[in-house]
């Protein structure tokens, strides 16, 4: 494919129908495209530093197989959306298991890479005892891991949670029979073959033992006889040339007649002689020893053959164990960098191609703010990664789990967008942001969580293809521009509608007009052929493509005009300047050169347009900052309001049960009082009858009066008289005051609060509960002090006193700001202390405990009632002198018997 390089192309660049790229789809090219696709994908992984990410992951593996796969960047990718989603589910399940177990499964660390052992067995090579024991340990550990995962998912609520991990090993053959055979035949602790391995071996070893006992007994007798005859300094029994013999001086050799000399010492003074009587026993020992070795080899051969026959099952089991290990490694890696699980845009929905990622950070740049991976590798044994030290790895993390470096970026690409053009200054982070998106796509495709906030969402890409960096090659006779164009041509040839294409500095390295025209044509082609293309450029005209086609989107790297430095944040929907002169100034470039460059800029760009552009940019930045501040304040206000709503809702839901309980309690109290009164009166009557029987007639009257007095005192004690301080004749002249509590005669003397003084028509506005109503002055009457006390004691605990400010865009004065800092002024059961009915000392103690229990910058509602005023005076005195009480507000017309304290 040839790309035209003519000035005429510039005039055609904005007409996509006039320029096409012909990609061959003939059967002959399929093999070439597949090879080219693999080559480009490998180069892209190298450009995006995927190998470095995999090396980070390798620090969290438990098996040698997992470490090797991660170290060599052989982490499997999902071949489709469903497979990648399965990998993410496995990572999430492993994370849940790590939370429960506190560390990676110990069975994983006992699993060895037995691939070489299986290869040896399949080639007919005899396996050693050590290799057979390694196979047995691996099979046992794999079965133990499966049983542990099944046990964790045995309950109903946890079955779905661990199902992705259990499914991996569900259909595996753990070769229990082979494991038991090896354990039956071999003692792996001593590395010996057991007698029970075969009947022949048991018989051979038994006969050899008896023969050896006879041989040793014979040699002991001969050696003892030689010693007693002075033929040796001490009895000596040894083995020479695989035969048992005795030591004897050369001068005393006659003591062992017809013996066979097997060896002579270096000095020649000592001969090692096999007595004639021991020849046959030694021959038997040699035969039995050879027979034992042959039987052991037969047993090893049998076990080796069993392993060779089970090669496919073992390989399948090892593959699944590797998947389990990588799942736990991904989960541990996610915790190491506080990553969250991404989701793929649902296929067939409108959100298929949307990218919505908040606060993502490049994992390689993030490593500097986390615990060093070398420390994890050095302490990889046991539970190093999940020790108490490792749980605090993010030593420089902020409260929301994301550190200040690298700067988190937001990637927001709407539905239907096919091409994103990123402009902005050099060293502003364009390339790093593009690499971060590429790595995020690869990580989610491989089942890794992303170091981001909230719930990142992105499409699934079948290929991630990148052209980043300098592809100049003297060997292939390619210039910088030719290298870029050659690679872009290959990318266009293999890309599909599910591919992600990343192009850095598109059209650079050549004549600006031709580079712009060619870049425009390439982007027009990409918008119809790929799922998403992200390009960086310094060509401002490429940002104009969005005006003619909504499948294009612009983005700019933010540049601070105050500090003259990039902020590394992406402004979506904006186009940015290169700010080359500002950057040159910050790095100490010669001022004269910069001034001359600025003069040329003034000639090339009209001054008014430049000034207007700068003012517009500054205005947009200020507007953005103002809207962000309002958004944060609105979110905070909404959170406070919802918290208040939940508290009030809980209180309201509990009112019915509290009312029922109160009625039951009052009913029981009345019944008890009636029962007590009846009992007392019966006692009086009984006493009267008893005295009446023995009293004379002249004492009858005095007994009757005494009994009547006793009964009257009982009735008075249980039925106190209603004491009204206001007579009916004073009602007409009575004028209610605002805030006073009165009785409504037409509502069965219900208590209400005067809200507005009587008007000319003698109507008074009162509030009963949440209802405000106007009633005639004649329909209300004052209540006595005792009634006021009753009203104060029966006032509802929960009062609607919401004083949240509805304005958050402007300041509401010092007083409102101060109150807002203490939270919403609403009384609930959690911020209320009720002192009514208590003695002064008891009330003081309870108030002191309530103040101590309140958190800083909060409110405390002190309900002291009306009463005699002793409790109230004591409470006010304590609030006035307490060091934690910033101020207090005494009872108001809407809040009788309650004082509000502001706690520091």
C-alpha positions in Angstrom: 0.0 0.0 0.0 1.4 3.4 -1.0 0.5 6.6 0.8 0.6 9.6 -1.5 2.8 12.5 -0.3 1.6 15.4 -2.3 0.5 18.9 -1.4 -2.7 18.2 -3.3 -3.6 15.7 -0.6 -4.1 18.6 1.9 -7.1 19.9 0.0 -8.7 16.5 -0.1 -8.0 15.6 3.6 -11.3 16.8 4.9 -13.3 14.7 2.3 -13.0 11.1 3.4 -14.9 9.8 0.4 -12.0 10.8 -1.9 -9.3 8.8 -0.1 -9.4 5.1 0.7 -7.0 2.5 1.9 -7.2 -0.8 0.1 -6.6 -3.7 2.4 -6.4 -7.1 0.8 -8.7 -9.8 2.3 -7.7 -12.6 -0.1 -7.2 -16.1 1.4 -3.5 -15.9 0.4 -3.0 -12.9 2.7 -4.6 -14.5 5.8 -1.4 -16.2 6.9 0.6 -13.0 6.3 -2.0 -10.9 8.3 -1.9 -13.4 11.2 1.9 -13.3 11.3 1.8 -9.5 11.0 -0.8 -9.2 13.7 1.2 -11.3 16.2 4.3 -9.2 15.4 2.5 -5.9 15.9 0.9 -7.2 19.1 4.3 -8.2 20.5 5.8 -4.8 19.6 2.8 -3.1 21.2 3.3 -5.0 24.5 6.9 -4.0 24.4 6.0 -0.3 23.8 3.4 -0.3 26.6 5.9 -2.0 28.9 3.6 -4.9 29.5 6.6 -7.0 30.6 7.3 -4.7 33.4 3.8 -4.9 34.7 4.0 -8.7 34.5 7.3 -8.6 36.5 5.4 -6.6 39.2 2.8 -9.4 39.2 5.4 -12.1 39.5 6.3 -10.9 43.0 2.9 -12.1 44.2 2.9 -15.7 42.7 3.2 -18.7 44.9 4.5 -21.4 42.5 7.5 -21.6 40.3 5.2 -22.1 37.3 3.3 -18.9 38.1 6.5 -17.0 38.7 8.0 -18.2 35.4 4.8 -17.3 33.5 4.6 -13.8 34.9 8.4 -13.1 34.7 8.3 -14.0 31.0 5.1 -12.0 30.3 3.2 -15.1 29.4 0.1 -14.0 31.3 -3.0 -15.3 29.4 -5.4 -12.8 27.8 -9.1 -13.5 27.4 -9.7 -14.4 23.8 -13.2 -12.8 24.0 -15.3 -10.7 26.3 -16.6 -13.7 28.2 -13.2 -15.1 28.9 -11.9 -11.8 30.2 -14.9 -11.4 32.4 -14.2 -14.9 33.8 -10.7 -13.9 34.6 -11.9 -10.8 36.5 -14.4 -13.0 38.4 -11.6 -15.3 39.4 -9.5 -12.4 40.6 -12.5 -11.1 42.7 -13.0 -14.6 44.1 -9.4 -14.9 45.0 -9.5 -11.5 46.7 -12.5 -12.7 48.8 -10.5 -15.8 49.7 -7.5 -13.8 50.7 -9.7 -11.7 53.0 -11.0 -14.8 54.7 -7.7 -16.7 54.9 -5.5 -13.8 55.6 -2.8 -15.1 53.3 -2.4 -17.1 50.1 -3.2 -20.8 50.4 -0.3 -22.8 51.9 -1.1 -25.6 49.5 -0.1 -23.5 46.6 3.4 -23.1 47.9 3.7 -27.0 48.1 3.0 -27.4 44.4 6.1 -28.0 42.3 6.6 -27.7 38.6 6.7 -31.4 37.6 6.7 -30.8 33.9 10.3 -32.0 33.5 9.4 -35.1 35.6 6.5 -36.0 33.3 8.7 -35.4 30.2 11.3 -37.8 31.6 8.6 -40.4 32.4 7.1 -40.2 28.9 10.5 -40.7 27.3 11.0 -43.9 29.3 13.6 -42.5 31.7 13.4 -44.1 35.2 12.3 -41.6 37.8 14.2 -41.3 41.1 12.7 -41.5 44.5 13.0 -37.7 44.9 11.1 -37.1 41.7 8.4 -39.5 42.6 8.0 -37.8 46.0 7.8 -34.4 44.3 5.0 -35.7 42.2 3.2 -37.0 45.2 3.5 -33.7 47.1 2.1 -31.8 44.1 -0.9 -34.1 43.8 -1.6 -33.9 47.5 -1.3 -30.1 47.6 -3.6 -29.7 44.6 -6.2 -31.9 46.2 -5.9 -30.1 49.5 -6.3 -26.7 47.7 -9.5 -27.9 46.0 -10.9 -29.2 49.3 -10.1 -25.9 51.0 -11.9 -23.9 48.3 -14.9 -26.2 48.3 -15.1 -25.9 52.1 -15.0 -22.1 51.9 -17.8 -22.2 49.4 -19.9 -24.8 51.2 -22.4 -22.3 52.7 -25.3 -20.9 50.6 -24.2 -17.2 51.0 -20.6 -18.0 49.9 -21.1 -20.5 47.2 -21.4 -18.0 44.3 -18.5 -16.0 45.8 -15.9 -18.7 45.4 -17.5 -20.5 42.4 -15.1 -19.1 39.8 -12.2 -20.7 41.6 -13.9 -24.0 42.4 -15.0 -24.4 38.8 -11.3 -24.3 37.7 -10.6 -27.5 39.6 -14.0 -29.0 39.4 -13.3 -31.4 36.5 -9.7 -32.1 37.4 -8.5 -35.7 38.1 -6.3 -35.5 41.2 -5.0 -39.0 40.6 -5.6 -40.1 44.1 -4.8 -43.7 43.3 -1.4 -42.7 41.9 -0.7 -40.5 44.9 -1.6 -43.4 47.2 0.6 -45.8 45.3 3.6 -43.6 45.6 2.9 -43.1 49.3 2.4 -46.9 49.8 5.7 -47.7 48.1 7.9 -44.9 49.2 8.7 -43.2 52.5 9.3 -39.6 51.3 10.7 -38.5 54.6 13.5 -41.1 54.5 13.6 -41.3 50.7 13.5 -45.1 50.8 11.3 -47.8 49.2 9.3 -49.5 51.8 9.2 -53.3 52.3 5.5 -53.4 51.6 6.0 -52.1 48.0 5.9 -55.7 46.8 5.8 -59.2 48.2 9.1 -60.1 46.5 10.9 -57.2 48.0 9.6 -58.0 51.4 10.8 -61.6 51.1 14.2 -60.6 49.7 14.8 -58.1 52.4 13.7 -60.6 55.1 16.1 -63.3 53.8 18.8 -60.8 53.4 18.4 -59.7 57.0 18.6 -63.2 58.3 21.6 -64.0 56.1 23.3 -60.8 57.3 22.7 -61.7 60.9 24.3 -65.1 60.4 27.3 -63.6 58.5 27.8 -60.9 61.2 27.6 -63.5 64.0 30.2 -65.7 62.2 32.6 -62.8 61.6 32.3 -61.6 65.2 33.4 -65.0 66.4 36.3 -65.2 64.0 37.4 -61.6 64.8 37.1 -62.3 68.5 39.3 -65.4 68.2 41.9 -63.4 66.2 41.9 -60.7 68.8 42.4 -63.1 71.7 45.3 -64.7 69.8 47.0 -61.3 69.4 46.4 -61.2 65.7 44.8 -57.6 65.8 44.7 -54.7 68.3 40.8 -54.8 68.4 38.2 -56.9 66.6 37.7 -55.5 63.1 34.8 -56.4 60.7 34.7 -54.5 57.5 33.6 -54.7 53.8 36.0 -55.0 50.9 35.0 -55.6 47.3 31.3 -55.8 48.4 32.1 -58.7 50.7 32.3 -58.9 54.5 35.7 -59.8 56.0 37.9 -59.5 59.1 41.1 -57.6 59.6 44.3 -59.6 60.7 48.0 -58.9 61.0 50.0 -60.3 58.1 52.2 -62.2 60.7 49.1 -64.0 62.1 47.4 -64.9 58.9 47.7 -68.5 59.8 44.9 -68.0 62.3 42.4 -68.0 59.5 43.1 -71.1 57.5 42.0 -71.3 53.9 40.8 -67.7 54.0 40.6 -65.5 50.9 42.6 -62.3 51.1 40.4 -59.6 49.7 42.6 -56.6 50.3 45.8 -55.4 52.0 46.4 -52.2 53.8 48.8 -49.6 52.3 51.5 -50.5 54.7 51.0 -54.3 54.1 50.8 -54.9 57.8 47.1 -55.8 57.8 45.3 -58.2 55.6 41.5 -58.2 55.0 40.6 -61.9 54.9 37.3 -63.6 54.1 37.0 -66.8 56.2 36.2 -69.9 54.3 33.0 -70.4 56.4 31.8 -66.9 55.3 32.2 -67.4 51.5 28.8 -68.9 50.9 27.1 -66.4 53.2 28.8 -63.5 51.3 27.8 -65.0 48.1 24.2 -65.1 49.3 24.5 -61.5 50.4 25.6 -60.4 47.0 22.8 -62.4 45.3 20.1 -61.0 47.7 21.5 -57.4 47.3 21.3 -57.6 43.6 17.8 -59.1 43.7 16.8 -56.2 46.0 18.1 -53.6 43.7 16.4 -55.3 40.7 13.1 -55.3 42.6 13.4 -51.7 43.6 14.1 -50.7 40.0 11.0 -52.7 39.0 8.9 -50.7 41.5 10.3 -47.4 40.3 9.7 -48.5 36.7 6.1 -49.4 37.6 5.5 -46.0 39.2 7.2 -44.2 36.3 5.0 -46.0 33.9 1.9 -44.9 35.9 3.0 -41.3 35.7 3.6 -41.5 32.0 0.1 -42.9 31.5 -1.3 -40.0 33.5 0.6 -37.3 31.7 -2.4 -35.6 30.1 -4.4 -35.5 33.3 -1.4 -34.1 35.2 -0.7 -31.5 32.6 -4.3 -30.4 32.7 -4.2 -30.3 36.5 -1.0 -28.2 36.3 -2.6 -25.7 33.9 -5.5 -25.2 36.2 -3.2 -24.8 39.2 -1.4 -22.2 37.2 -4.6 -20.4 36.6 -5.4 -20.5 40.4 -2.0 -19.2 41.2 -2.3 -16.3 38.8 -5.8 -15.5 40.1 -4.4 -15.2 43.6 -1.4 -13.2 42.3 -3.7 -10.8 40.5 -5.8 -10.4 43.7 -2.7 -9.7 45.8 -1.4 -7.3 43.1 -4.7 -5.5 43.2 -4.5 -5.0 46.9 -0.9 -3.9 46.7 -2.0 -0.9 44.5 -5.5 -0.5 45.9 -7.0 -1.4 42.5 -10.7 -1.8 41.7 -12.5 -4.3 39.4 -13.3 -2.9 35.9 -16.4 -3.8 33.9 -16.8 -4.2 30.2 -19.4 -2.2 28.3 -22.3 -4.5 27.7 -22.5 -5.9 24.2 -25.5 -4.7 22.2 -26.2 -1.7 24.5 -25.7 2.0 23.8 -22.7 2.0 26.2 -20.8 -0.6 24.1 -17.9 1.8 23.2 -17.9 4.1 26.2 -14.8 4.6 28.4 -15.5 5.9 31.9 -12.4 5.6 34.2 -11.9 7.9 37.2 -8.5 8.7 38.7 -6.5 6.0 37.1 -2.7 5.9 37.6 0.0 4.3 35.6 1.0 1.1 37.5 4.7 1.4 36.8 4.8 5.1 37.9 2.7 4.1 41.0 5.4 1.7 42.2 7.5 4.5 43.7 4.8 5.3 46.2 4.2 1.7 47.3 6.2 -0.9 49.1 9.3 -2.0 47.0 8.7 -5.1 45.0 12.3 -6.2 45.8 11.2 -6.4 49.5 8.3 -8.6 48.5 10.5 -10.9 46.4 13.0 -11.1 49.3 10.3 -12.1 51.7 8.3 -14.2 49.4 8.2 -17.3 51.6 5.5 -17.9 54.1 2.9 -15.1 54.3 5.2 -12.2 53.5 2.9 -10.4 51.2 0.1 -10.5 53.7 2.0 -9.7 56.9 1.0 -6.8 59.0 3.8 -4.8 57.4 2.5 -5.5 53.9 -1.0 -4.4 54.8 0.4 -0.9 55.1 2.3 -0.9 51.9 0.9 2.3 50.6 2.8 4.5 53.0 2.2 7.6 50.9 -1.4 6.9 50.0 -4.1 9.5 50.6 -7.4 8.9 52.5 -9.2 7.8 49.3 -6.6 5.2 48.5 -4.9 7.1 45.6 -1.5 8.7 46.1 -0.5 12.1 44.8 2.0 10.7 42.4 1.5 9.8 39.7 -1.3 12.4 39.0 -4.5 10.5 38.6 -6.2 11.1 35.3 -9.9 10.7 34.2 -10.6 9.0 30.9 -14.1 9.9 29.6 -14.9 8.9 26.1 -18.6 9.0 25.2 -20.7 6.5 23.3 -20.2 6.7 19.5 -16.8 8.3 19.7 -14.3 6.6 17.4 -11.3 8.9 17.3 -9.9 11.1 20.2 -7.4 13.8 19.3 -5.2 14.8 22.3 -3.3 18.1 22.0 -1.3 20.0 24.5 2.2 20.9 25.6 5.3 18.7 25.3 6.1 17.0 28.7 2.4 17.5 29.5 1.6 13.8 29.8 -0.1 13.1 26.4 2.0 9.9 25.7 1.8 8.7 29.3 -2.0 9.1 29.3 -2.3 7.2 26.1 0.0 4.4 27.5 -2.2 4.3 30.6 -5.3 3.7 28.5 -3.5 1.0 26.6 -2.3 -0.7 29.7 -5.8 -0.5 31.3 -7.2 -2.3 28.3 -4.6 -5.0 28.5 -4.9 -5.4 32.3 -8.7 -5.7 32.2 -8.4 -8.2 29.3 -6.0 -10.3 31.4 -8.2 -10.2 34.5 -6.3 -7.6 36.4 -7.9 -4.9 38.5 -7.1 -1.2 37.6 -5.4 1.3 40.0 -8.4 3.7 39.7 -11.4 5.0 41.6 -15.1 4.1 41.6 -16.1 1.6 38.9 -14.0 1.9 35.8 -15.7 0.8 32.6 -14.2 0.3 29.1 -14.8 -1.8 26.0 -13.2 -5.2 25.3 -10.6 -4.9 22.5 -9.4 -7.9 20.5 -6.2 -6.1 19.6 -4.3 -3.2 21.1 -2.0 -1.7 18.5 0.3 1.2 19.3 2.8 3.4 17.3 4.7 5.3 20.0 8.3 6.3 19.9 11.0 6.6 17.2 11.1 3.8 14.7 14.1 5.0 12.8 16.2 2.1 11.5 19.5 2.5 9.6 19.6 -1.3 9.0 16.2 -1.2 7.2 17.0 2.3 5.6 14.0 3.9 7.4 13.9 7.5 8.5 11.8 8.6 11.5 8.9 9.5 9.3 9.2 6.4 7.2 9.3 4.2 10.3 6.1 5.8 11.6 4.3 5.5 8.3 5.4 1.9 7.8 4.1 0.9 11.2 0.8 2.8 10.7 0.3 1.0 7.4 0.7 -2.4 9.1 -1.7 -1.3 11.9 -4.3 -0.4 9.4 -3.9 -3.7 7.7 -4.6 -5.9 10.8 -7.0 -3.7 12.8 -10.7 -4.6 13.1 -13.9 -3.1 14.4 -12.9 -4.3 17.9 -9.4 -2.9 18.0 -7.8 -0.1 20.0 -5.3 2.0 18.0 -2.8 4.4 19.8 -0.8 6.8 17.6 1.7 9.2 19.1 2.6 12.5 17.2 0.7 11.4 14.1 2.0 13.0 10.9 5.2 14.3 12.6 8.7 14.3 11.1 7.7 15.8 7.7 6.4 18.9 6.0 3.6 20.3 8.3 1.1 20.8 5.5 1.6 17.3 4.1 1.8 15.8 7.6 -1.5 17.5 8.5 -3.2 16.3 5.3 -2.0 12.7 5.7 -3.0 12.6 9.4 -6.4 13.9 8.6 -6.9 11.2 6.0 -5.7 8.4 8.3 -8.1 9.6 11.1 -11.0 9.7 8.6 -10.2 6.1 7.7 -9.8 4.9 11.3 -13.2 6.3 12.4 -14.9 3.7 10.2 -12.6 0.7 10.8 -11.7 0.5 14.5 -13.5 0.5 17.8 -11.4 3.4 19.2 -8.4 5.3 18.1 -6.5 7.8 20.4 -3.9 10.0 18.8 -1.7 12.8 20.1 -0.7 15.8 17.9 0.5 19.3 17.7 -1.6 20.0 14.6 -4.3 22.4 15.9 -6.3 21.8 12.7 -7.0 18.2 13.6 -9.2 19.5 16.4 -11.5 20.9 13.7 -12.6 17.4 12.7 -15.0 17.3 15.6 -17.0 20.2 14.1 -17.9 18.1 11.0 -18.3 14.6 12.5 -19.5 13.8 16.0 -17.5 10.5 16.0 -14.4 12.7 16.7 -13.6 14.0 20.1 -11.0 16.4 21.4 -9.0 16.4 24.6 -6.2 18.6 25.9 -3.5 18.3 28.5 -4.0 21.1 31.0 -1.3 23.7 31.4 -1.2 26.2 34.3 -0.7 29.8 33.2 0.2 30.7 36.8 3.0 28.3 37.3 3.8 27.8 33.6 3.9 24.1 34.2 1.7 21.2 33.0 -0.8 19.8 35.5 -0.9 16.4 33.8 -4.7 16.5 33.8 -6.9 15.8 30.7 -9.5 18.3 29.7 -12.0 16.4 27.7 -13.8 18.2 24.9 -11.1 20.9 24.7 -8.1 21.5 22.5 -4.8 22.7 23.9 -1.8 24.7 22.8 1.6 23.3 22.7 3.0 26.1 25.0 6.4 25.6 23.6 7.7 29.0 24.5 6.4 28.7 28.1 8.0 25.3 28.6 11.3 26.6 27.1 11.2 29.5 29.6 10.7 27.2 32.6 13.7 25.0 31.7 16.0 28.0 31.5 16.2 28.7 27.8 18.0 31.8 26.6 15.7 34.8 27.1 16.8 36.5 23.9 15.9 33.5 21.9 12.5 33.3 23.6 11.8 37.0 23.0 12.6 36.7 19.3 10.4 33.6 19.0 7.6 35.6 20.7 7.9 38.3 18.0 7.6 35.7 15.3 4.5 34.4 17.1 3.0 37.8 17.2 3.5 38.1 13.4 2.0 34.7 12.7 -0.9 34.9 15.1 -3.0 38.1 15.3 -2.6 39.8 18.6 -6.2 40.3 19.3 -7.0 36.7 18.5 -4.2 35.5 20.8 -5.3 37.8 23.7 -9.0 36.7 23.2 -8.0 33.1 23.2 -6.0 33.5 26.4 -8.8 35.3 28.2 -11.3 32.7 27.0 -9.1 29.9 28.3 -8.6 31.6 31.6 -12.4 32.3 31.9 -13.2 28.6 31.2 -10.7 27.5 33.8 -12.2 29.8 36.4 -15.7 28.6 35.5 -14.6 25.0 35.7 -13.0 25.5 39.1 -16.2 27.3 40.4 -18.4 24.5 39.1 -16.2 21.8 40.7 -16.4 23.6 44.0 -20.2 23.9 43.8 -20.4 20.2 42.8 -18.3 19.2 45.9 -20.4 21.4 48.2 -23.6 20.1 46.7 -22.4 16.5 47.2 -21.5 17.2 50.8 -24.9 18.8 51.5 -26.7 15.9 49.8 -24.8 13.4 52.0 -25.6 15.4 55.2 -29.3 15.6 54.1 -29.5 11.9 53.4 -27.9 11.0 56.7 -30.4 13.3 58.5 -33.3 11.8 56.5 -32.2 8.3 57.5 -32.0 9.2 61.2 -35.4 10.9 61.2 -36.9 7.9 59.2 -35.6 5.5 61.8 -37.1 7.6 64.6 -40.4 7.8 62.8 -40.6 4.1 62.1 -40.1 3.5 65.8 -42.9 5.8 67.0 -45.7 3.3 66.7 -43.9 0.6 68.7 -42.9 3.2 71.3 -46.5 4.4 71.5 -47.8 0.9 72.0 -45.2 0.2 74.6 -46.0 3.4 76.5 -49.8 2.6 76.5 -49.1 -0.9 77.8 -46.9 0.6 80.5 -49.4 3.2 81.5 -52.2 0.6 81.6 -50.2 -1.7 83.8 -49.4 1.2 86.1 -53.0 2.2 86.4 -54.0 -1.4 87.1 -51.4 -1.6 89.8 -52.6 1.6 91.4 -56.2 0.5 91.3 -55.2 -2.9 92.8 -53.2 -1.1 95.5 -56.1 1.2 96.3 -58.6 -1.6 96.5 -56.2 -3.6 98.8 -55.7 -0.6 101.1 -59.5 0.0 101.3 -60.2 -3.6 102.0 -57.7 -3.5 104.8 -59.4 -0.5 106.3 -62.8 -2.2 106.0 -61.5 -5.4 107.5 -60.0 -3.4 110.4 -63.3 -1.6 110.8 -65.3 -4.8 111.0 -62.8 -6.4 113.5 -63.1 -3.4 115.8 -66.8 -3.2 115.4 -67.3 -6.6 116.9 -65.6 -5.7 120.2 -66.4 -2.0 120.4 -69.2 -0.6 122.5 -72.1 1.3 120.9 -70.9 4.7 122.0 -67.7 4.2 119.8 -69.5 3.3 116.6 -69.6 6.9 115.3 -65.9 7.5 116.0 -64.9 4.2 114.2 -67.0 5.2 111.2 -65.5 8.7 111.0 -62.0 7.2 111.3 -62.6 4.7 108.6 -64.1 7.3 106.3 -61.1 9.5 106.8 -58.7 6.6 106.0 -60.6 5.8 102.8 -60.7 9.5 101.8 -56.9 9.8 102.2 -56.4 6.7 100.0 -58.6 8.2 97.3 -56.8 11.5 97.5 -53.4 9.8 97.2 -54.4 7.9 94.0 -56.7 10.6 92.4 -55.1 14.0 92.9 -57.4 16.9 92.3 -57.1 19.1 89.3 -55.8 22.4 90.3 -56.6 25.1 87.8 -55.1 28.5 88.4 -57.3 30.2 86.0 -61.1 30.3 86.5 -63.7 30.5 83.9 -64.4 34.1 84.6 -60.8 35.0 83.8 -60.9 33.3 80.4 -62.7 36.1 78.6 -60.0 38.6 79.7 -57.2 36.3 78.8 -54.9 37.2 75.9 -52.5 34.5 74.7 -48.9 35.4 74.1 -46.7 34.2 71.2 -44.9 31.0 72.1 -47.3 30.2 75.0 -48.8 26.7 75.3 -52.7 26.7 75.5 -55.5 24.2 75.6 -58.0 23.8 72.7 -61.4 23.3 74.2 -62.9 21.9 71.0 -60.2 19.4 70.6 -60.6 17.8 74.0 -58.1 20.2 75.6 -55.3 19.2 73.3 -52.1 21.2 73.9 -51.0 23.7 71.1 -48.5 26.5 70.8 -49.5 30.1 70.0 -47.7 31.2 66.8 -49.3 34.5 66.2 -51.0 37.0 68.5 -54.8 37.5 68.3 -55.9 39.7 65.3 -58.7 42.2 65.1 -61.3 39.4 64.5 -60.2 37.7 67.7 -58.6 34.8 65.8 -55.4 33.2 67.1 -52.9 31.2 64.9 -51.8 28.1 66.8 -49.7 25.0 65.9 -50.7 21.5 66.9 -48.0 19.1 65.9 -47.2 19.9 62.3 -50.5 21.6 61.6 -51.1 25.4 61.9 -54.7 26.5 62.2 -56.6 29.7 63.2 -59.1 29.3 66.1 -61.3 31.7 68.0 -59.9 33.3 71.1 -62.9 31.9 73.0 -61.9 28.3 72.0 -58.6 28.4 73.9 -57.8 28.7 77.5 -54.5 28.9 79.5 -53.1 25.9 81.3 -51.9 25.7 84.8 -48.3 25.3 85.9 -49.0 21.6 86.6 -50.4 21.2 83.1 -47.3 22.9 81.7 -45.1 20.5 83.5 -47.1 17.6 82.1 -46.9 19.1 78.6 -43.2 19.5 78.9 -42.7 16.0 80.1 -44.9 14.5 77.3 -43.4 16.6 74.4 -42.1 14.4 71.6 -38.4 13.8 71.6 -38.1 14.2 67.9 -38.7 17.8 66.7 -38.5 19.1 63.2 -35.9 21.7 63.6 -34.1 21.3 60.3 -32.0 24.4 59.8 -29.9 23.3 56.7 -29.1 26.1 54.4 -30.6 25.8 50.9 -28.0 28.1 49.4 -24.5 26.8 48.8 -23.3 29.1 46.0 -23.0 32.2 48.3 -21.8 32.7 51.9 -24.6 33.1 54.4 -22.8 35.0 57.2 -20.6 34.1 60.0 -23.4 32.7 62.2 -24.7 30.3 59.6 -21.2 29.1 58.7 -20.5 28.4 62.3 -23.8 26.5 62.8 -23.2 24.5 59.6 -19.8 23.4 60.9 -21.7 21.7 63.8 -24.0 19.8 61.4 -27.8 20.0 60.9 -29.7 21.2 64.0 -32.0 18.3 64.3 -32.8 16.5 67.5 -32.6 12.7 67.4 -32.3 9.9 70.0 -28.6 9.8 69.4 -27.8 13.4 70.2 -30.3 13.9 73.1 -29.8 13.4 76.9 -33.1 13.4 78.9 -32.7 14.6 82.5 -36.3 14.8 83.4 -37.3 12.9 86.6 -33.8 12.8 87.9 -32.3 14.3 91.0 -29.8 17.1 90.6 -26.7 15.0 91.3 -27.9 12.2 89.0 -28.7 14.7 86.2 -25.3 16.3 86.5 -23.6 12.9 86.2 -25.6 11.9 83.1 -25.0 15.3 81.5 -21.2 15.0 82.0 -21.2 11.5 80.5 -23.2 12.7 77.5 -20.8 15.6 76.8 -17.8 13.3 77.0 -19.4 10.8 74.6 -20.2 13.4 71.9 -17.8 13.7 68.9 -16.1 17.0 68.2 -18.0 19.7 66.3 -21.5 18.2 67.1 -24.7 19.2 68.9 -26.2 17.9 72.2 -29.9 18.5 73.0 -30.3 18.7 76.9 -33.9 18.0 77.8 -34.4 19.3 81.4 -38.1 20.1 81.4 -39.8 22.8 83.4 -40.5 21.5 86.9 -39.0 23.4 89.8 -36.1 24.6 87.8 -33.3 22.9 89.9 -32.2 20.5 87.2 -32.4 23.2 84.6 -30.3 25.6 86.6 -27.7 22.9 87.3 -27.6 21.9 83.6 -27.2 25.6 82.5 -24.4 26.1 85.0 -22.5 23.0 83.8 -22.9 24.1 80.1 -21.6 27.6 80.9 -18.4 26.3 82.6 -17.7 23.1 80.7 -14.4 23.4 78.6 -15.9 21.4 75.6 -19.0 23.5 75.3 -18.4 26.4 72.8 -21.8 27.9 73.4 -25.4 27.0 74.2 -28.8 28.1 73.2 -31.6 28.0 75.8 -35.1 27.0 75.2 -37.2 28.9 72.7 -40.8 29.3 71.9 -40.6 26.2 69.7 -38.5 24.2 72.1 -39.7 24.3 75.7 -37.7 22.5 78.3 -34.6 21.9 76.1 -31.2 23.6 75.7 -28.9 23.0 72.7 -25.2 22.8 73.4 -22.5 23.2 70.7 -19.7 20.7 71.6 -16.1 21.2 70.5 
